[in-house]
Amino acid sequence: MVRAELAIDTMLKLFFGWLDAHPSVYWTILAIPTGALVAIVVTALWRERTDKKPGRFDLLFIIASVAFLMAWRWPFLLESREFNPDESQLIAGAITLTHDPVFWRSVDGTTSGPLNFYALLPLHALGLPLDYFTARLTGLLLISITLIACYRFLRSLASPAASQLALLPLLIFYATTKDAFFLQYSSGDVSVALFAVSAYLMFGRSPSAVVGNWRLVLGAFTTGLLPWAKIQSAPLAAALIASVLWLIATDPLRSWRHRSSLGGRVLLAAALPTLFQISIVLMTGQLEAFVQRYLRQNFVYVDSGSSFVSALIGMWRFTSETYAFPAFLAESCLISLVMLCLRLCLPRRSGRLFLLSAVWVGTAAVCVLVPRRPFAHYLLLTLVPLALWSGTALGELWPAIRFRRSLGLVLLAIGGLAPLVVRLRQPIPGQFGNFADNWRCPYSLPGTILRSCRAPGDSLGVWGWRTDLYVDGGMPQATRDPHTVWSLENTPYQAYYRNRFLADLKHSRPAFFVDTVGRGAVFYRNRREFGHEIAPALADYIAHEYILLADVQPERIYLRADLRGDSRRDFSKTALQRILAKARTDAEVEEDSPDPESIIPATLGIWDLDGRNVHMLLPPAKMTWKLDGTEKEASVLFGFHPRAYLEGKSNGADFILELEAAGASPRILFQRHLDPARVPDDRKMLSARVPLPNNIAGARLVVRTEPGEYGDQAWDWVYLAALRYIRRPDQKFPGFGVARLQ
């Protein structure tokens, strides 16, 4: 057994090392499914069929589409850290449900319903661990279901060629997007799949009549599941049910008695998921938690949002950098606009499904905007309505168009080949070059400490917002709260959440408690303002029941006091060295970057680049950090934004790291001229590790950029991805060691 594990370990080491050394393999893997997909669409266009009965050719298209999706997205499965805190929150909840399957007693999904968490359990039941790989694979399977359901819906209305052309924008968006909001296992993935399946079941037949009774009832049932995946999608469920009731009421082929009976069955089927869930809530005694956490708190969440305009601007900023969603939106609207123009020239009136899908688009827009928050993953709710709207527009007019081949080639170029060409000009996923490290050191430092010191049956309590610690530590939540945002923010229910958090903590008595507030944290950095000590009852409980095991800045890791002599756990210095060797290195943990003291100009923004937040430093720009004297080295990740050399013509810029001390001239520690337009090696993310001199307390570390030749600033889009300090060993882990446990 040991020999087999060593052999597998060696093979994986060689394989991931080979992938890192051969990034061109990514394009090679893409070639076959991409070529096959284009060939199938062109063949369907040339062998035009008007029948709506699915055949082998449709099966080939579905297989090619799923292969195309997987070929583009597989590198992101192997990234060992969260793309977004929501992703780790969903995984943490799923881990917890394997120990206590009663939702709202063990897990509060905040804005997510129970289905988003339970959806992760089937692959886990097959033997896969509950981690980022399994979650993203689940997301890809849900996307595949979405695409298949949309295609079957469109095929019920139009020929293979029209259906495939209509689906291409959605397929290419899902395959080629590089936005972290869309790459993660998202709280919208289940809702999108349910909407697509429901639309196919209830409307995927004749556009002028209602489908069979059993399909209607089943479709209504899946529609009723939508609010239990995400409460934000409840209006979409209402729109679908209202649409099908309208079709039933206006169906001339059925008697009034039959229509009334069928409408009643649809309403009952749609209500069944809610009746079932409410009965579970009542039987498990979680009515108070359900009402407070899934209803009242979500109203507070909406009321505390910003304005509609700022939400839209924020979404645009997050999605415009990688073009994928704006391109999909433009393609869908363009198809609908072209069809509307053609309709003026053709003797064919608008069908009812086209009008209904337009209503679904409007409803989805309401769902996205009501929270008034710039979270790009909300846009997922618009994908299927937009695809069905443009698809029905194309499908209804397709038979009446004489120049179908010419129009089809234009749509293929606009909706398929153009986005692919733009994406092919962009860099390969940033996971290449990091596969081996993601495999060898998949956990953060605090996560590695927790995973190394845990024992069977342990749970974890977290104060602050670091849901990834549950995933890295491999432990369930000790409290139903995945984070303590509502205990920290000044809301009407702050006291309720603090009291319930402490009550859950006392009930579960977790082996570990982690306070994630501190300098370098993602969300809450001021311990005096947000540390667990601000809740006196909680602070008193932790002080009496727990001992500080490690302070790794910003995380303070506490161990339950009665476990200090547990023979199953090794807290020796030798064990510490093993833990440090297994953890990700400092330079790889971007979210722990220190906050800059100043940024000049102050308007510089944070952009998304391949799922990583980066500070844009458009020359001349300057960022400053004050040093406390414990810093031994500085590590930086930097580069040129791809748009600067793909769309513009930059003549290069200088990236400079220097030291400023009182009474002395600035001292340049590192300088590099970047010219990605002419130097291919400057097109990737670069790194530098710079030693710092002794006695630097009070000095300032400066990162600045200067324009290129002749002071030309055009397209000088330099960015800083991360700045990390490597501190002296005696300062880095002041609280970790045997002495702390004595």
N, C-alpha and C positions, 0 to 999 in steps of 0.2 A: 504494500500500500504506500509506504513512504517513498519507495523507488518510483512508483507511478506518479506521485505528486511532484517529485523532483524533476521527472522527465517532462511533465506538463509545464512546470515552472520554467524550465530551460527553453522549451519550445515557445512559450509566450514571450519570454525575454528576447529571443531571437526575432520573433515575428514583429513585435512592436518596435524593436530597434531597426528592423528592415523598413517598416513603414515610415519611420521618422527620416530615414536616409533616402527614401524614394518617394517624394511627394507627388511626382508626376503620375503615380499609379492611380491617383484620384481621377484624373481625366480619362485614363484608360478604362477604369471601371464604368465611367459614365457613358462611354462611347456606344456600347452595345444596346442598352435599353433606350437611349436617346434616339439612336438611328432606327431601331425597331419601331418606336412610337411614331416618328415622323413618317416612316414607310407605311405604316398601317393607316394613318390619317390620309395620306396622299392616295393610297389604294382605294380607300372608301370613297374618296372624292371622285376618282376616275370610274369606279364600278358602282355608280350611283344606284341605290336601291330605295324604293319608296315604301316598302312594307315596314311595319312597326313590330314585327315579331322578332324577339332576340334570337341570335344564332351563334355559330362558332366564331364568326368574325368579331362579335361583341365580346366574347370571352377572351379572345386574343388581345383586344384593346384593353380590357380590364387587367389582364396579367401584365401587359407591357406598362400600363400606368402605375401599378403597384411597384413593379421592378424599377421604374424610373424614379419614383418617390424615394425608395430605399437607397438607390444608388447615389442620390444627391445628399441624403440626410445621414448616412451611417456614421460619418466621423463624429457627429455631435452626440451620438449614443455613448461614446467612449470618454467624454469629458467627465471628470470625477468630482465636479463641484456644481453648485446650483447656478442656474442661469438667472433665477429670480427667487426671492424669499418665498413666494407663493408655492413654488415647486417643492421645496424642502418641507414646507408646511403640510402639503398634501401627502407626501411620503411619510412624514412623522405621524400624521393621523392614521394612516394605513397600518403602520407598525403597531400603534396603540390598539387599533381595532382587533388585531390578532390576539391580544391579551384580554380585551374586554370589548365585545362586538356591539355594545349598546351605545349608539350615537347620542351626543349631548350629555351622557353620563361620563364617558371617557374622553370624548373629543368634541370640541367646539370648532366648527368649520368656518366661523365668522361669516363671510359673505358666500361661502360655498356650502352646498347641501351634502347630505351623506353619500349620494351616488358618486361624486367625484373621488371620494376616498375608497369606497367599496370597489370601484372599477379597477383599482390597482391589485386587488387580491387574487383574481384568477391566475395571472402569470406567476404570482407567488405560490399559489397552490400547486403549480406544476414544477416547483423547485427553484425558481429564480429568487434571488434576494431582493428585499425591498430597498432599492437604491436608485440612483439617477438613471442607470442603464435600463432597468425594468420599467421605470416610470415613463421614460421617453419612448421606449418600445411600445408601451401601452398607448401612448399618444399617437404613434405612427399607425398602429392598428385601428384606432378610432378614426384617424384621418382616412385610412383606406376604406373603412365602412362608409364614411361620408361621401367619398368620391364615387364609390360603387352605387350608393343610393341615388346620388344626383344623376349619374349616367342612366340608371334604369328609369328614373323619372323623365329625363329628356328623351330617351328612346321610345317611351310610350307616346310621345308627341311628334317625333320627327325621324328621319332616316339616320343611318349610322354616321354619315358624313356631317350632317348638321349637328347631331348630338355631340360628336367628338370635337368639332370646332368650338362649340359652345362651352364644353368642359375644359378646354385647354388652358384658359387663363387661370382658373382655380387650381388646376393640377400643377401648373408651372409656379404659381405663387407658393403653394405648399412645399414644392420640391426645392426651390432655389432661394427661399427667404433666408436671410442671415441675421434677422432681428431676434435677439434673445427672447423677447416677449412671445414670439411665435415658435421658437425652437423648443422651449420648455414644455414639460407636461403641464398644461394650463388648466385653470378652473373652467375654461370655456370649451375644452375639447369634447367632453361628454355631452354638453348642451348642443353643440353644433352637430354631432353625430345623431342625437335623438331628433333634432329638427329635420335633418335630411331624411332619415328613415320614416318619420311621421309623414312628411310631405309626399314621399314615394308611395307609402301605403294608402293614403287617403286620396291623393290626386293623380297618381301615376297610371292613369288609364286614359279614357277618352276625355278630351278637354270640354266636351259639351254635356257630359253626364257623370253622375256619381258612380264610383266603383262599387264592387260587390260588398255585401253586408259584413262579411267576416273581416275583410281588409279594413273597412271603416272602423270597426270596433277595435281591432288590433292597433290601427294607427292612432285612434283616440286614446288608447291606453298608453302608448309610448309618448304621446303628446302630454298626457297627464304627469309623466315622469319629469318633465322639464323643470318645474319649480323646485324639485328635490335634487337637481344637479346644481343649479345656481338660481337663487331667488330673482336675480336680475333678468333671467330669461322667461319669467312668468308672463309678461305681455306677449311674447312670441307664441306661447302656448295658447293664450286667449285668442290671438289673431288666427291661428290655425283652426281652432274649434269654431270660431265665428264664421270663418270662410266655408268650412264644410257644412255647417248648419244652413248657411245661405244657399249653397248649392242644392242641399236636400229640399229646402223650402221652395226653390224655383225649378225643381225637376219636373217637367211635364209628363214624364213616363211613369210616374208613381201616383197613387191615389193619396188624398190628404191623410187618410188613416194610416197608410203605410209610411208616409213621410213623418208623421207625428211619432209613430212607434220607433222608426229608425233614429230620429233625432233624440229621443229619450235614451235609447241604447248608447248612442255616441256620448251623451252627457254623463251617463252612468259610468261608461268605460273610462272617460277622462277623469272622473272623480275617484275612481278606485285606488290609484296610488296614494292620493291624499288621505282617503279613509283608512287605508292600511297603515300609513305612516303615523297618523294621529292615534290609531289604536295602539301601536307599539309605544308611542310616547306616553300614553295613559297607563298602559300595563307596567311600564318600567319606572313610572313615577317621575318623568322628566318634563312634565308640562310647563313648570315654571322656567326651567332652563331653556326649553324650546321657545317659549313666548319672548323671554328676555333676550336671548342670544340670536335668534333667527328672525324675529320680527321687530321688536322695539329697537335693538341696537342697530339694525340695518337702516331704520329711519333716521337714527342719529348720524349714521355714516353718510347718508345722502345729504342731510341738513348741513353737515360740516364741510361739504365739498366747496370748491371754488366756483368760478363762473363758467358758463358754457363756452365762452370765447377762449378763456385761458385753457380749458380742457382740450378744446380742438387744436389750439396752437401747440400744446404739449404733445398731443398724439402725432401731429404732423412732424414735429421736430424729431420724435423718436423713430418714425417710420420712413422719413424722406431720405435718410442717409444711405439706406441700402436699396431704395427704389421699389422694393417688391410690392408692398401694399398700394402705393400710389399708382404703380403700373397696372395692377389688377383692377383697381377702381376705374382707371381711365379706360382700360380695355372693355370692361363690362358696360360702362356708360356709352362708349363709342358704338358697340354692337347694337345696343338698344336705340341709340340715336339714328344709326344707319337704317335700322329696320323701320323706325317711325317715318323716316323720309321716304323709304320705298313704299310704305303703306299708302302714302298720298298718291302714288302713281299706279297702284295695283288695286283691282276691285276685290279687296278682302278686308273685312272689318276686324277690329281688335277682338281677340278671344278673351273669355272670362279668366282663364288662368294667368294671362298676361297682366290683367288688371289686379287680380288677387296677389300675384307675386310683387307687384308694385306696392301694394298695401303692406306686405311682409317686409319689404325694404324700409318703408317708412317706420314700421314698428321697431325694426332692428335699430334704426338710427335713434329712436327714443330710448331704447334700452342702453345704448352706448352713452348717451348724453345725460341721462337722468342723474347718475352718480356725480357728475361734474368733476371728474378726476382724470388727469392725463395719462391713464394707463392704457397702453397700446393694445394689450391682449383683449380689452373689451371689444375691439374691432373684429375679433373672430366671429362675433354674433352676426355680423353683416355679410359674411362670406357666402353662405349658402343662399340667402335671399337674393343677393346680387347675381349669383351664378344662375339661379332659376329664372330671375327676371329677364336677363339677357338671353338665356337659353330658350325661354318660351317665345320671346320676340323673334328669334331666329327660326325656331321650329315651326311657328305658325305661318310664316311667310315663305319658307324655303321651297315648298312645292310650286309656288306661283312665280318664282324667279327663273327667268330664262338663262341668264348667264351665271349659273350656279358654280361652275368650275372656276371661273375667273374670280368671282366673289370669294369662293372658298380659299383660293390661293392667297388673296389679299388678307383674309382673316387669319390664315395660318401664319403669314408673315408678321402680322401685327400682334396677334395674340399668342403666338408660339415662338417663332424664330427670333424676333426682335428682343424679347426679354432674355432668351437664352444667349444671344450674342453678347448682350450687355453683361450678363453674369459670367460668361466665359472670359471676359476681359478683366475680371476682378481676381484678387488673390484667392488661393485655395484656403479652406478653413484653417483657422489658427491652431487646431488640434494637431496638425502635422508638425512634428518636431517636439511634441509633448506627450505622445502616446505612451512611451516607456515610463515617463515620470507619473502620468496619470494612473498607470497600472501599478508601479512600484510603491508610490506614496499617495494613495487616494484620499487621505484624510488630513484635515487641518491639525495644527499642533494641539489645541484643546480637545478636538475630537479623538485624536490618537491617544492622548492621556486617558480619556474616558473609556475608550475601547480597550485599552491595555489593562486598566484597573477594575473593570467591571466583572461581575460574576452572574451566573444564571439567576433570573428573577429580579435583577436590579431595574430601577426606573430612574428617570432624570427630571428634575425641576429646573426651569430656566426663567430667570428674571431679565427682561429686556426683549430684544428681538433678534434671536439667533436660532431659528428653527433648524438650521443645517446641523446643529450639534446633536440632535436626535438621530439624524441619518449617519453622521460620522461616528457617533458613539454607539450606534446600534442598539439604542434603548428606547422603550416607550415613554410617552409623556406621563409624568406623575400628576399633572393637573390637566383638566380638560382644556385650559387655555394654552394654545401653542406658543403664544407670546403674551407679553403683558402690556401691550399698547393701551388697552382700555383701562388698565390700572395706573398708567403713567399720564395719559392725556386728561385734561380737565373737561370731563363730560358729565352729564347728569347722573350717570350710573357708575362713576369711578369707585365709590365706596362699595357698591355691590360686587364689582369685579375683584377688588382687593380682599374682601372678606371671603369670597368663594375660592380665590387662589390659595389663601392660607388654610382654609378648611380642607381643600383637596390635598394640599401638601401634608397636613397633619394626618389625614386618612391614609394616604399611600406610603408615607415615610420613605421617600426615595433615598437610594444610596448616595446620590450626588445631587448637589444644588449648584447651579452656575449663575453668577451675576455677570451679565455680558456688557454692562455699562462701563465706559471708560474711554480714554483717549485712543483713537484709532478705530472705534466701533463704527458700524455702518450707519446706525440711526441715532443712538443715544450715547453721547460722549462725556457728559458731565456727571461724575459720580455724586457730587454734592447735591445736584438737582434731581437726578433720576436713579441713583443707586437704591438697592433694596432697603437701605437704612431710612428712606423717606417714609416707609410704612412701619411705624413703631412696633406693632404687634408682630409683624413678619421679622423685623430685625431682632427682636427679643427671642423669637423661636429659633432662628438660625444661630444666634450667639450661644444658646443653651444646648442645642441638639447637634450642631455641626462644628467641624474644625476646618480651618483653611488649609487645603492641600496644595494649591498652586495659585500664584498670581502671574499670569502670562500676558497681561496687558493687551487687550482690555478685560479679558475674562478672569474672574476669580472663581476657582473651582473649590467647592467645599465637599468634604466627606462626612457622612454621618458618624458621630463620635464613637458609637459602639462598634464600628467596623474597623477601627484602627489596628486591632490585633488579629484580623481575619487572616487565616493561613492561606486562603485562596488568592490573596492579593499581595503583590510584591511592591513595596514602596522604597526599596533601597536605591542608592545612587547608581548602582549598576543597572537596575531596571530603568531608571531615568534616562541613562545613555541609550539604552535600547529603544525607548520611546522616541527620543529625539531623532534617532537614525531613521525611524519609520515614518516620521511626519513630513509633510511638505515643507520645503525650505522657505525662509522668510521672503525671498524675492518672488516666490510664486503665489503669495497670498495678497492679492491686490487690495482686498477690502480693508486691510489693516494699515493702509497708508496714512501717515500723520496729516492733520489738517494744516494747510499753509497759513502763515501769519498774515500774508498780504498777497494780492493778485493785481497786477497792473497790465493792461487796463482791467477795471473791475467788471466789465461786461463779458469777459470770456466765459464761454459755456462749456458744459459737459455733454459730449456726444457719445452715441453708441457706435462701437466699431466691432463687428463680429461677436456681439454679445458681451463686450467689455466696455465699461464706462471710461472715457479718456478725457483729459483736460486739453482743450485746444489752446495752443500758444501761437497765435498769428503774429509774426514779428512786426515791430519790436514788442516783446512781452516778457513779463518777469513774475516769478513766484518765489516767495521767501518763507523759510522755516527757521525758527529760533532753536538753537541746540542747547542741550542741558549738560553736555560734557561726557555722557555715557556712550555716545555714538562712536563706534569703531570704524565702520564702513558705511557707505551709502550705495544703494543699488537702485538703478533706474531702468524703466522700460519706456521706450520712446520710438517715434517714427514719423512718417509722412502719411497723411490720410490718402487712401487710394484715389479719391476723386481728383486730387491735385494733379496727378499724371495721367489719369484715364480720360478726364473731361477737360482739364486745363493744361497750361504749359508753364509750369514753374521752372525758374532758373536756379532753384536750390535755396537753402537757408542754413544757418549755423545753429547747432544745439550746444549750449554751454552750461557747465556746472561749475560754480565758483564759490569761494568762501569769503564772507565779509566780516571783518573784526574791527572793533573800535580802534582808531589811531593807526590803522594800517591800510594799504591799498588792497583792493580786491585781488584775490589769488585764484587764478583759473586752475581747477582740478581736472577738468575734462572738457574737451571741445571736439566736435565732429561736424564737418560740412556734409549736408544731405542733399543729394541731387538725383532723385528717383527717375526723372525723365531720361537721364543719360546713364545712370548707374543702376542696373537691375538689383544689385545687393542692397540698395537703400530702400527697396519697396516693401520689405518685410518689417515686422516689429523688431527693433534692435534693443540690446541690453548692454549695460555697463556697470561694473562694480568698482567703486573708487574708494581707496583708503583715506581716512580722515586723520589729520594730525592730532596729537595729544593737546590737552589744555584748551579745549574749544568751547567751554561753558560760556554762554552769553553771545557767542558768535552766531552768524546767520548763514545758512546754506541757501544758495540762490540757483534756481534754474531759469535761464533766459534764452531767448531766441533772437537772432538778428537776421534781417533780410539778405537776400542773395546779392548777386553782382549788380552794381550800379544802384543799390538800394531799392531794387524792384521787389515789391511785396506781393505782386500778383500770384495767387494760388500757392502761397507759402504756408500750407496748412500743416504745420508741425503740431504734434500732440505729445503729451506726457501720459503714459498709461498707468504708471505706478512709481512711487518713490518709497523705498524701505530702508530702515536702519538696521545694520547688524551691530548689536551692542556688545559690550564686554560681558563675558560669561557671568561674572559675579553680580552684574546689574540686571541681567536679562530675566532670571527666574528667582526673584528675591524671596518668594514664598514657598518654593518647592524644595523639599528635602526631608530627610528623616527627622531633623530637629523640630520641624513643624508638627510632627505627629507624636512627639514625646510628651 
